[in-house]
Amino acid sequence: MRKTTTLLIGSLLVSSFVRAQQVVLRDPQISSLVAEVSPDSLRSHVDKLVSFGTRHTLSTVTDPKRGIGAARRWVLSKFNDYAKQSGGRMTAVIDTWMLEPDGRRVDKAHEIGNVMATLKGTDPNDDRIFMVSGHIDSRVTDVNNREADAPGANDDGSGTAAVIELARVMSKASFPATIIFVVVSGEEQGLYGANHLAEKATNEKWNLEALLNNDIMGSNHSPDTRLIDNTKLRVFSEGLPAFDTDKRANGIRQYGTENDGKARTLARYVKEIGERYVDNLEIKLIYRNDRYLRGGDHTPFVNRDFAAVRLTEMNENFNNQHQDLRTEKGVEYGDYAKNMDFEYLRKNTAVNLATLSNLAKAPSMPQNVTLEARNLTNSTSLFWQAPKAGKVKGYYVLMRETNWPFWQKKFFTDKNGLTLPYSKDNYFFAVQAVGEDGHESLPVLPRPSMR
């Protein structure tokens, strides 16, 4: 009797384990692109960036070998080289303008520029844009010192190298939506390049659905805490919308969506898709716009109501960040390439590639997503309309408990509505469109319908 009971319990445990297993489906093309991201290629990009001596925002723009001007022209040349393999779909420019003195970190007028490569989407009916960025400028301890060597290997040579590598790999592929690879200037002086670009996107009414900003993403350890780990990547995301917050506050409070702004919805998407395609990497969702009392180039986009997040290494090394090159008490200070982990940078770059590819291959988001709220029920009914662009196989209705950080369940349907036996009082829901090859759009949270 005792033996029979043991066998029965063992059988039930095995059965539960089998039911709990999940099958991870990867698009072979995206997997192939991920495999092309090379740590050696990333290293060569960083080494070349370091070779310009300094890339300070206010450094020379005329010297052919030193300063930010030479660095920008080199990035443009790389983008143009990669454009040759795109079949005419990728073009590159340096968008320049004059930066005026601000009495703080800019003491005189100076030419500034963002280097941009645009990989045009293949669907003429799809005007969506997905963007990835890093900042090219570097600095030492004195933010106004434009003459001293400032290698900026990790801050932000790592993010710039990632953008260049993404352009190299992705320019050979085609996507229905448009992808922009951008290297911005002026981050250390006050996010000037990002502000200029975010204002441009707003004024020209770009359908910019997501921005992935990469800043300080290639070092695996912090000396003060002695943590060494290249298996975790942080994604910072704003919860409340920074745009028209006062006008939206009542709705946010009423629906309880303080944790579901555009940026945070994008961050959850990055985690799901990044971990789907990149092995041995856990994406940690950090629920704040940026590090404590600090900022980055995604912020001007968040402030203008775009979905934008920051990707950053798990443990920053402040001995190498914003430092004059020196050795004190046996400790070497300075942002050198030798302090970086290029396999870690490869994985973090691949997260960007997988996310951008999945987004650009997916249909656009479903339209007019609503939740039926006329009656008091313990079930939840959602309805929506087809997206504006892309071929749709069906839709996922996402669900999570109100205290849970990311989506727990997905329910597939090929209809434009679904009723679930779960109470809207106890769960959050969202809907995403699914393309014919299984690529998912960004999720859309429903609005209440009282009709």
C-alpha positions, 0 to 999 in steps of 0.5 A: 500500500505504501509503495502504491501511494509513493508511485501515485504521488511520483506520477502526479509530480511528473504530470505537474512538471510536464504541464508546467513546461513551456515551449519557447518558439524562436523565429529562425531569421531572428535567431540567425541575426542574433548569432551574427552579433560578434564580440570581436566586431563590437571590440573593434568598434570600441577600439576605434572610438577610443582612438579619437582621443576625446569625443567631448561634445565641445571638442574639435569638429575639424581635426581629421583624427581627433575629437567628436567631429572625426568620430561622427564622420567615422560612424557615418562611414560605417553606416554608409558601408553597411547601407551597400548591403541593404538593397538601397533601403538604408541611408545615413546622414549627420544631422547637425545644428549649432548648440548655443551657450547655456551658461553651465556646460556649454560656454560658447556656440558649437556645432553638434550632430547626431549620426542617423541610419534609417533602414526603410520598412518594406510595407508602404502602408506601415509608417511605424518607426522603431529606434535604437540609440547610444551617445557618442560623446565622452568626458573626464571628471571636469565635464567642461574639459574638452582637451583631455583624453577621454576614452569613453570605452564603456560610457558610452562607447558600448552603446555606440558600438552596439548601434553600429553593430546592429546596423551592420547585422540588420541592414542585410535583412528586411522588415515591414516597419522602419528602424532608425539607428542613431548615435546622439551627441551632447548627452554629457552636456545635458541630453542635447542631441536626444532633445533635438531628435525627440523634438524633431520626432514630435514636430514631424509627427513620427509614428515612433512606437519604441526607443531603446536607449543603450548607455553603459552596457559593457562592464560586468563588475563593480569594485566597491561591492565586488560583484562580478556578473554578466548574466543580468541586464537592467531595463529602466522604465517610467511608470507614470506618463511624463506627458500631461500627467495632470490631465491623466491622473484621474484615469490612472487612479481610477483604473489603477494603472500607475504601473502601466505607462508606455515605457513600462509596457515596452520594458516588459516586452524587452524582457520577454523577447530578449530572454526568448532569444538570448541565452544565459541572460536575465533582464531585470526590470527596474521600476524608475525612469533612470538610476537614482537622481540621474538621467539619460537620452531616453528621457526627452522621448518619455517627456514627449509621450513616446515609449522609451527605455534605458538598457544598462549593465547590472553593476556599474564601475564608477572607477571607470566612469567620468574619470580623469586618467590616473592611478591613485593608491594602486587603483587605476581610474579611466574608461578603458576598453580593457575593463569591458566584457565583450561577450556581455556586450554581445548579449546586451546588443542581441537583446536590442536586435531581437526586440527591434526585429520582433517589433518591426516584423509584427503587425501594428497594435490593435485599435480601440481596445475596450473592456466591457464595464457596464455590468458587475461580473466575475468574468472579463470581456474585451473587444478590439479592432484590427491593427492599421498595418500588417497581416494578422493571424490572431491576438493574445489577451495578456493577463497578470495579477495586479501585484505582479511585475509582468504578464503571467498568461497569454490567451490566443484568439482569432476573433476580435473579442474574448471573454475570460473567467477572471475578474477585472477587479483582480487582474490587469489585461492587455491585447496584442496583435499576432502576425502570421509568423507569430511576432507580437505587437506591443500590448495595448491596455483597454479603456472601459466601455460603458455602452 
